[in-house]
């Protein structure tokens, strides 16, 4: 799932080398923290949060195959 999130994010942004995904354990399961260049934040979130919602849906769907329910956090540095 971490690799999937990184792949999707790298293809959305202008600075793919700045994409960083870390996995931490949360209260309800794994949390994938996505960090991108501050200038690319709007591209990852999208208009009205639509892109972020779509990313979360894809990652969650991939997680159901492994019986895991991951949560994606978009973190600003």
N, C-alpha and C positions, 0 to 999 in steps of 0.2 A: 504494500500500500504506500509505503514511503517513496518507493521508486516511481510509482504511478503519479503521485502528487508532484514530485519533482519534475517528471517528464511533462506533465500538463502545464505547470507553472513556467517552465523554461520556454515553452512554445508560445506563451501569452505575452511575455515581457520583452522589452528592448535590451535589457542587460541580463542575459541568461546566466552569466557567471556569478551574479550576485544572489541567485536563488539558493536558499539554504532551508533544508527540512530537518527538523529534529523530532525525535519521538520520545515522549515522556509518559509516564503512567499517571492517569488521572483517577478520580473517584469512581467513574463509571466505565473505565476502560482506557485504551490508548488514546493519547492526544498527539496529533501531528501539528507541530508549530511551523508555519510557513513564514519565512522572512524573505523579502525582496527589496530591491533598491527603492528608496523613498519616492523616486520619480515614477516608478512602475506600479505603485500602490493602487492607483485608480484603474489600471488595466486589470489587475487581479480581482478587485472588488466589483468593478463594472457599474453600469448605470442602475441605481437603485439596489445594488447588491446582487444582481442577477447572476453575474459570473461567479461570485463567491458561492452562491447557493448551488449553482450547477457543479462546481468543483466538489463541494461537500457531498452532493448526491452521488457523483461518480465514485468518489472514494468510499462512501458508505456502501454502495452496491458491490464494490470489489471486496469489501470487508465481509459481507454476508457469505461470500463463497468460503471464507476461512472461519466462519462463525465468530467474527469479531465485529464490534460496532465502534469504529474509530470516529473521533471528532477532529475536525480541522479548525485550527486557530490561525488567523492571519495576524502576525505580530509585527508591530512597528518598533524599530530600534530608536 
